[in-house]
Amino acid sequence: MPIGLLTTIGSDFRISDGTAGWMMTLPGIVAAIAAPLVTVAAGRLDRRLALCALTALLALADLLAAVAPAYWVMLVARVLVGLTIGGFWSIGAGLAVRLVGEKSAGRATAVIFSAVPLGSVLGVPVGTLIGHLAGWRSSFAVVGVLTVAVLVALVALLPPLPPEEPLRPRVFGELLRRTGVRVALLVTFLIVLAHFGTYTYVTPFLQHVTHVDPGLVSVLLLAYGTAGVVGNFVAGWTISRSLRATFTTSAAMIAAATLLLPFAGDWDAGAIGLLIVWGIGYGAVPVCSQTWFSRSAPHAQEAATALFTSSFQATISLGALLGGVVVDAFSTSVVMLCGGAIATVMALTTWASGRPARR
């Protein structure tokens, strides 16, 4: 949510936009560290109670941000958000099978991960609108109130979910020795690096290369986010038939969109079409990655989900950082080409990992 409010918050605290950007970087770093640690610390705690506690922590973080008297207090609030992200996703994202059964797990996982594109579609524009109408602190207050409502819903609707087996730290070492888990880490790293190294800078690309009016940028991003929702649910349907083909196709769509943007994205129709292709492709990524981790370690679902969450969050921060280096050194068009090349490597890796070994 703070993406659209960085400049406003920075002005209020009298800091630069770059310093304000730590509100986005810090939660990703903390989440990557917290994912395995929180999952292990949860031990024998009922997963329903753990999710409720993490949701309460998120509400506290949002309300703390709303009243933050200084920027360091805001950063403390964002650290709490990072703890919530890491803990909630590592525990909650893998619960689909326990809630609906194996037969419907793919669709249920897609429903859970629809939160990712929906957050992009709703979070940034709505948070920005509230911030402009009533001040940025009101945005955080509103999200805090909504989070309390989610907490009430969890208490009322989620069934008891006792841990199937306490998670031990050594389990992570055992998982990393499994070929399927290592491949999942590799392909997730590549595709998330490709996506966030480019998508972080899609707005300046649209403004400087496509020459889209600033007011129209939000419309294009809305189209991208809507396509992401579609891609998410399509993937939830197709992964039951072929996870590998779905993930390969997703990466190929991202590669095609980012490689073609510098050439066909200098006019509105070309940019819109490629953003839709990109959105559909990336919408499938979280559900494909989570499912790959889960299938690679059926005996340790929570540990696999914690690895997924940690690798995903760490690569988000790294992708945004490296993308910024390329943009500052060259241009937004070059960063698109670099991201497309990485996505192509990922697609080839995923496709090759399913072929039988040959001498």
C-alpha positions in Angstrom: 0.0 0.0 0.0 2.7 2.6 0.8 4.0 2.6 -2.9 1.6 5.4 -3.9 2.2 7.3 -0.7 6.0 7.3 -0.5 6.5 10.9 -1.5 3.7 12.2 0.8 5.0 10.3 3.8 8.6 11.3 3.0 7.6 15.0 2.9 5.8 14.7 6.3 8.8 13.1 7.9 11.2 15.4 5.9 13.1 12.5 4.4 14.0 11.7 0.7 12.0 9.4 -1.5 15.0 7.0 -1.4 14.9 6.9 2.4 11.1 6.5 2.4 11.6 3.5 0.1 12.8 1.5 3.1 9.2 1.1 4.0 9.0 -1.4 1.1 12.5 -2.9 1.3 12.5 -3.6 5.1 9.4 -5.8 5.2 10.7 -8.0 2.4 14.0 -8.6 4.2 12.3 -9.3 7.5 9.8 -11.6 5.9 12.5 -13.7 4.3 14.2 -14.2 7.7 10.9 -14.6 9.6 9.3 -17.3 7.4 11.4 -20.3 8.7 11.9 -18.8 12.2 8.2 -18.2 12.9 7.2 -21.5 11.5 9.7 -23.3 13.8 8.7 -21.1 16.8 5.0 -22.0 16.3 5.9 -25.5 17.3 2.8 -27.3 18.7 0.6 -24.2 18.5 -2.7 -24.6 16.8 -2.4 -23.1 13.3 -5.7 -21.3 13.7 -4.4 -19.6 16.8 -1.1 -18.7 15.1 -2.8 -17.1 12.1 -5.0 -15.1 14.5 -2.0 -13.9 16.5 -0.2 -12.9 13.3 -3.3 -11.0 12.0 -3.5 -9.2 15.4 0.1 -8.2 15.0 -0.6 -6.8 11.5 -3.5 -4.7 12.9 -1.1 -3.4 15.6 1.5 -2.5 12.9 -1.0 -0.6 10.8 -2.4 1.3 13.7 1.1 2.1 14.9 2.0 3.4 11.4 -1.1 5.6 11.5 0.0 7.4 14.6 3.8 7.2 14.1 5.4 10.5 15.5 8.7 9.8 13.8 10.1 7.9 10.9 11.9 5.3 13.1 8.5 4.4 14.6 7.1 3.9 11.1 10.0 1.6 10.3 9.3 -0.4 13.5 5.7 -0.8 12.2 7.0 -2.0 8.9 9.2 -4.6 10.6 6.1 -5.9 12.3 4.5 -6.1 8.8 7.5 -8.1 7.6 7.1 -10.6 10.6 3.4 -11.0 9.7 4.1 -11.6 6.0 6.8 -14.2 6.7 4.8 -16.0 9.4 1.3 -15.8 7.9 2.3 -17.0 4.4 4.6 -19.8 5.6 1.9 -21.2 7.9 -1.3 -20.3 6.0 -0.4 -20.8 2.3 0.0 -24.5 2.7 -3.3 -25.1 4.6 -5.4 -25.6 1.4 -5.1 -29.4 1.5 -6.2 -29.6 5.1 -9.1 -27.3 4.6 -10.6 -28.9 1.4 -8.8 -32.1 0.7 -6.4 -33.3 -2.0 -8.9 -33.3 -4.9 -9.7 -29.5 -4.6 -6.3 -28.4 -3.2 -5.2 -26.8 -6.5 -8.2 -24.6 -6.8 -8.1 -23.8 -3.1 -4.5 -22.8 -3.4 -5.4 -20.5 -6.3 -8.1 -18.9 -4.2 -5.6 -18.2 -1.4 -3.0 -16.8 -3.8 -5.6 -14.6 -5.5 -4.8 -12.3 -2.7 -1.5 -11.4 -4.4 -2.9 -9.9 -7.6 -6.0 -8.6 -5.8 -3.7 -6.7 -3.4 -1.9 -5.1 -6.4 -5.3 -4.2 -8.0 -6.9 -2.8 -4.9 -4.2 -2.0 -2.3 -2.2 0.7 -4.2 -4.9 2.7 -5.8 -7.4 2.6 -2.9 -4.7 3.3 -0.4 -3.4 6.2 -2.5 -6.9 7.6 -3.0 -7.7 7.5 0.8 -4.3 9.1 1.4 -5.0 12.0 -1.0 -8.5 12.6 0.4 -7.9 12.2 4.1 -4.1 12.1 4.6 -1.7 9.1 4.5 -2.3 8.3 8.2 -6.0 7.6 7.4 -4.9 4.9 4.8 -3.1 3.0 7.5 -5.9 3.4 10.0 -8.5 2.1 7.5 -6.3 -1.0 6.8 -5.9 -1.5 10.5 -9.6 -1.6 11.0 -10.0 -3.9 8.0 -7.4 -6.2 9.6 -9.3 -6.3 12.8 -12.4 -7.4 10.8 -10.3 -10.2 9.2 -9.2 -11.3 12.7 -12.9 -11.6 13.8 -13.6 -13.6 10.6 -10.7 -16.0 11.4 -11.9 -16.5 14.9 -15.5 -17.2 13.8 -14.9 -19.2 10.6 -11.6 -21.1 10.7 -11.7 -24.6 12.2 -9.1 -25.8 14.7 -5.9 -26.8 12.9 -3.6 -28.6 15.3 0.0 -29.0 14.0 0.5 -32.4 12.3 4.1 -32.5 13.5 6.3 -29.9 15.2 8.7 -28.5 12.8 12.4 -28.9 13.6 15.2 -26.7 12.1 17.0 -29.8 10.7 14.0 -30.4 8.4 15.1 -27.4 6.3 18.5 -29.1 5.7 16.8 -32.3 4.7 14.6 -30.5 2.3 17.5 -28.8 0.6 19.0 -32.2 -0.2 15.9 -33.1 -2.2 16.3 -32.4 -6.0 12.7 -31.2 -6.4 13.1 -28.6 -3.7 16.4 -27.3 -5.1 14.8 -27.0 -8.6 11.8 -25.2 -7.0 14.2 -22.8 -5.3 16.1 -22.2 -8.6 13.1 -21.6 -10.8 11.3 -19.4 -8.1 14.5 -17.3 -7.7 14.8 -16.8 -11.5 11.2 -15.9 -12.2 10.7 -13.6 -9.2 14.0 -11.9 -9.9 12.9 -11.4 -13.5 9.5 -10.1 -12.5 10.3 -7.7 -9.7 13.5 -6.5 -11.4 11.2 -5.2 -14.2 7.7 -4.6 -12.7 9.1 -2.3 -10.0 10.1 0.1 -12.8 7.1 -0.4 -15.1 5.6 3.0 -14.2 8.7 5.1 -15.3 8.8 2.9 -18.5 5.2 3.7 -19.3 5.9 7.4 -18.7 9.2 7.8 -20.5 9.0 5.2 -23.3 5.2 4.8 -24.0 4.6 8.4 -23.0 1.4 7.5 -21.2 -0.3 10.4 -19.4 0.2 10.0 -15.6 -3.5 9.7 -15.0 -3.7 6.7 -17.5 -0.9 4.8 -15.8 -3.2 3.6 -13.0 -5.7 2.4 -15.6 -2.9 0.3 -17.3 -1.8 -1.1 -14.0 -5.4 -2.0 -13.2 -5.6 -3.9 -16.5 -2.4 -5.7 -15.5 -3.7 -6.6 -12.1 -7.0 -7.8 -13.5 -5.2 -10.1 -15.9 -3.2 -11.3 -12.9 -6.3 -12.4 -11.2 -7.4 -14.3 -14.3 -3.9 -15.9 -14.6 -4.1 -17.0 -11.0 -7.3 -18.9 -11.4 -6.4 -20.4 -14.8 -3.3 -21.8 -13.2 -5.3 -23.2 -10.3 -7.2 -25.2 -12.9 -4.3 -26.2 -15.2 -1.7 -27.3 -12.6 -3.8 -30.3 -11.7 -3.1 -31.5 -15.3 0.5 -30.4 -15.7 2.3 -28.2 -13.1 5.5 -28.1 -15.2 3.7 -27.0 -18.4 1.8 -24.3 -16.5 4.9 -22.9 -14.9 6.9 -23.0 -18.2 4.1 -21.2 -20.0 3.8 -18.6 -17.3 7.5 -17.8 -17.5 7.4 -17.8 -21.3 4.6 -15.2 -21.2 6.6 -13.0 -18.9 9.7 -13.4 -21.0 7.8 -12.5 -24.2 6.1 -9.4 -22.7 9.2 -7.9 -21.2 11.4 -8.7 -24.2 8.9 -7.1 -26.6 8.0 -4.0 -24.5 11.1 -2.0 -25.5 10.1 -2.5 -29.2 6.3 -2.7 -29.2 5.6 -0.8 -26.0 6.2 2.7 -27.4 2.6 3.0 -28.4 -0.5 2.6 -26.1 -2.1 -0.5 -27.7 1.1 -2.4 -27.7 1.9 -1.6 -24.1 -1.7 -2.5 -23.0 -1.6 -5.9 -24.8 1.8 -6.8 -23.4 0.9 -5.8 -19.9 -2.1 -8.1 -20.1 0.0 -11.0 -21.3 2.5 -10.2 -18.5 -0.3 -10.0 -15.9 -1.7 -13.4 -16.9 1.8 -14.9 -16.8 2.7 -13.6 -13.4 -0.7 -14.3 -11.9 0.2 -18.0 -12.2 3.7 -17.7 -10.6 2.8 -17.8 -6.8 0.4 -20.7 -7.1 2.8 -22.7 -9.4 5.8 -22.1 -7.1 3.9 -22.9 -3.9 2.5 -26.1 -5.5 6.0 -27.2 -6.7 7.5 -26.8 -3.2 4.5 -28.6 -1.7 4.7 -31.6 -4.1 8.5 -31.8 -3.7 8.1 -32.3 0.1 4.7 -33.9 0.8 6.0 -35.1 4.2 6.9 -31.6 5.3 4.3 -29.2 4.0 5.0 -26.3 6.4 8.7 -26.4 6.0 8.3 -26.4 2.2 5.9 -23.4 2.4 8.4 -21.6 4.7 11.2 -22.1 2.2 8.8 -20.9 -0.5 7.9 -17.7 1.4 11.5 -17.0 2.4 12.9 -17.4 -1.1 10.1 -15.4 -2.6 10.4 -12.4 -0.2 14.2 -12.3 -0.4 14.2 -12.4 -4.2 11.6 -9.6 -4.3 14.0 -7.3 -2.5 17.0 -8.4 -4.6 15.0 -8.0 -7.9 14.0 -4.5 -7.0 17.5 -3.6 -5.9 19.3 -5.0 -9.0 16.6 -3.6 -11.3 17.3 -0.1 -9.9 21.0 -0.5 -10.5 20.3 -1.4 -14.2 17.9 1.5 -14.6 20.3 4.0 -13.1 23.2 2.8 -15.3 21.2 2.3 -18.5 17.5 2.7 -19.0 14.1 1.2 -18.2 14.2 -0.5 -21.7 17.4 -2.3 -20.8 16.0 -3.5 -17.5 13.0 -5.0 -19.4 15.4 -6.9 -21.7 17.4 -8.2 -18.8 14.3 -9.4 -17.0 13.1 -11.1 -20.2 16.4 -12.9 -20.6 16.2 -14.2 -17.0 12.6 -15.3 -17.5 13.6 -17.1 -20.7 16.3 -19.0 -18.8 13.7 -19.9 -16.1 11.3 -21.3 -18.8 14.1 -23.4 -20.3 15.1 -24.7 -16.9 11.6 -25.7 -16.0 11.0 -27.4 -19.4 14.4 -29.2 -19.2 13.9 -30.4 -15.7 11.1 -32.6 -16.8 13.0 -34.3 -19.7 14.5 -37.8 -19.1 18.2 -37.7 -18.6 20.3 -38.8 -21.6 23.9 -39.8 -21.9 
